[in-house]
Amino acid sequence: MNVPTMATILETLPLGVLAVVATAKAYYLAFAVLSIAGGIMGYVKAKSAASFLAGTISGILLISASYLLPERPILSGVIALCVSVMLAGKFVPDFVHKKAFLPGGLMAVLSVASIVLTILAMLPK
């Protein structure tokens, strides 16, 4: 059984697809770092173990989604989409209710942007 390497996969993708994949990979990593940082900040400021745990788990899952691109795009997209939808479900209502940009507004914007980017990355090419 001949398993394709990442180089082989990348060579077969059109340039536009490569741009979306590269953008999604970088975005998931940045989103992961901000999620972890937000969880740490929530723990330090409010002694919220739930924030720390949720931020860390979300960050690790987003790092996993980034790592899985482009070899496993469907699995990567499903992971990123699930995390993003759950974070949006938490932070969009918080932002609408509290009108505070940090942390609710930032995480709401990042979550919705991640949902849009993931859908674009998963569309048939």
Secondary structure, DSSP 8 states (H G I E B T S, - for coil): -----HHHHHHHS-HHHHHHHHHHHHHHHHHHHHHHHHHHHHHHHH--HHHHHHHHHHHHHHHHHHHHTTTSHHHHHHHHHHHHHHHHHHHHHHHHHH--IIIIIHHHHHHHHHHHHHHHHHS--
